[in-house]
Amino acid sequence: MKLFFGEIFPAVQINEEEQQHIVKVLRMRDGEEISVTDGKGNLANGTLVFEGKKVSLNIDEIKENLPDFSPKLHIAIAPTKNIDRIEFFLEKATEMGISEVTLIQTEKTERKILNIEKLRKQSVAASKQSLRFHFPVVHDLTKFSDFIKNLDPETTFVAHCNENLKRIDLKEINPQEKITFLIGPEGDFSDREIQVLAEKGIKAVSLGNQRLRTETAGVFVAAWNYFKMM
């Protein structure tokens, strides 16, 4: 399947950047079969039609409300100082079916500025590559204090490295339709942040005996959830 991004409703339309990619990079030809998804669970199959530099789809079929991944995973993760690492996490987590990503600004977060639109485009690219019809939502950079306001302690967990505090094993987490994981920055969450989460009833989770980097912890949790989908 050659999958591209665009609109399905009210009319099928291939994204403008995707059209340029089809024409200038892929050099595809009139009549080639492709699929277009809106990243919301809808898919259109058909053949390419070229009108000058414009590309459209001659529709064969439209599939609506295709099934999404379950359980849904939302990872709130502090951006790393080296942005390449968070980009790596986002790409791999997208491939493994993550539903939402929130970049959180914690007390120890060094990177304060992010190109969110670039990250969203990378997530779309990874979604197409892995043939996802539901794209993950990538939220704007959010302050830790704002993010934790409305968390459900029954479905939210935090992975931190403080060995002096009680942490449960991943195996102890009961099956949930939706799970939220908080993953801290380089240097971990502050003691105050960990205490605030504990006061909200949010359980701490151990990711094993090794200390994992921020992006590695994120990929690990995404892989753990992906395994449960199988």
N, C-alpha and C positions, 0 to 999 in steps of 0.2 A: 504494500500500500504506500502510495506517495501522498503524504498528508500535509495539508497547508491550513493556515489560519485565516478566518474570515467571518462574515456574518451569514447566518442561515435564515433568520426572520427579521423583518418581513419579506426579504428577498435574499437569495444567495449572492454573496458578493465576496470575492477574494480580496484580502487585505492588500492595500496599495504596495507596501514594501514586499509582500509576497509576490505580487505581479512582476515587480522589477527583478526579483530573484529568479522567477521562472523564465523571464525573457533574456536577461543579461548574463546570468550565472549558469543556470541549468540548460539554457538554450533548448527548451522543450518545444515540441511541435504541435500544430493543430491536430486535434483528435486524440491526443494522448490521455489515458485514463488517470484521474487524480481524485482525491477526496478532500473535502473542506470541513473543518469543525470550528465551532464558535467557542470551544473550551467550556461549554456549559452542558455538555451531554448530547448535543445534536450533531448530526453528520450528514453531509450531502455527497453523493457519488455521481460522477459523470465524466465528460470529456472536455478538453480544453477547446476554447474558441478564441482565436486571435483577431483583433480589430486594431491594426496598427500597433501601438505600444500598450494597448489595453487588452487585458485577458479576462475572460469570463468563463462560466461553466455551463455546459449543456447538460442539464440535470437528468440523470437516470432514476435516482431514488433519493428520498430523504428519510433518515431514521431519527426519531425523536426520543428524548429521555432515555438514552442508553445508560445502563447501570454504572454507578460510581463505585469506587473502592470502599470497602468496609473492613475493619473499623476506620473511621476518619481520625487522622492525626494532625494536631496543631502543635507546631514547635515554636516556642518563643525563645530566641537565641540572641545573645549579645554579639554584635559585629566584631570581628577580629581586626587587629591593627593592620595586618596584611589582608587587603580586601580579596585577594585571590583565594584565600582559604574559605571565606564565607561563600564565594561564588562556587567553589568546588562542592561545598555542602549543599547548596541550593540545587545544583544540577543533579547530584546523586539522589537527594531526597525526593526531588520531582520524579525521577525515573522510578523510584520505589513507592510512588503513590501518595505522598504527603498531601494533605488537603489545604493546610494554611501554614504560612510562615509569618511571624512577627519579629522584626528586629527590635530588641529592647535595649534601652540605654540605662545601664546600671551605674552604681557608684564607681566601679572600676573600669567601666568601658572607656577605652582610649579614643576610639574612632567616633566622632560626633557628627560627621557629615557623610551621607550616603547618596549614591545615584540610584534611587529606587527604580526609576524607569528602566535603567540598564539591567538591573536585577530581574525585573519583570519580563523583559525581552528574553533574557537567558532562560528563565523558567518556561516561557512559551516554546523556545527552541528545544529544550529538553523534553517537554511534553510531546511535541511533534515527533521527535526522534524515537521516543518510547511508545508512540501510538496511543497517547492518552486523549480521551475526548472530554475529560473534566480537568481543566487546568487549575493548579493550586492558586489560592489567593495570597499575594505578597503584600503585606500591610506596610504602611509608612513606619519610619523609626518612631518608637513609642517609649515614653518614660516608664521605668519600672513601676513607679507609684501609680501611674494611670492604668497600666496593664492589669495590675492585680486587683483592681477595685471590684470587678464583677466575676471573679473566678469561682467556679464550683469546686469545692474541696473534694467532692466525691469522684471527680473525673480529672483532677489536676495533680501533677506530680512535679517535683523539682529534683534535678540531679546536681548534687554538690559534692565537694571533696572533703568535707569536714568529718574525719573518722571518729571524732569524739562524740558525735551526735548520732542518734538512732537513724538508720537507713534500712528500708526494706529491700528485698530482692525483687527483680523484675517479675519473677515467677509468682510473686504474691499479689500482683495486680489482677483483679477480677476482670473478666471480659466486659468491655464497654463499647457502646456504639460510637462514642467520640471521646478522645483522650487529648489532654493538653500537657505538654512537657516544657518546663523551663530549664534552659541551659545557660550557665553563666559565662562571663568573659574570661580572658586570660587573667589568672589571679583569683578566679572564682567569685561567687557572690560574697558580699561583706557579711560579717556576723549579724549586723542589724537587719539586713535584707532576709537572711535565713530565719531570724527570729520572727520577723513580720509574717513570713509565709507559714511558719509553724503556728503562730497565733491564729491564723486563718484556717487552720486544720489541714493544710496541704502537706501531704506526706513526702518525705525525702526518699530517694531511691539510689541504690548503689548500682553502678554500671560495671562492677567487677573490681578486681584487685589492682589493676593498672590505673594510673592517672592518665586520663585521655585529654587531648587537646580539645578546645571548644568545638571545632568543626568535626573532629573525629567522634565526639560524643553525639553530635547531631546526626551524623550518618549512622552511628550504631543504633540509636533509637529508631530511626527511619527503617533500618534493616530489620530490627526486632518486630516492628509493626507490620512490615511487608511479609515477614514469615507467617504472621497470624492470618494474613489474607489468603494464603495458599491452601 
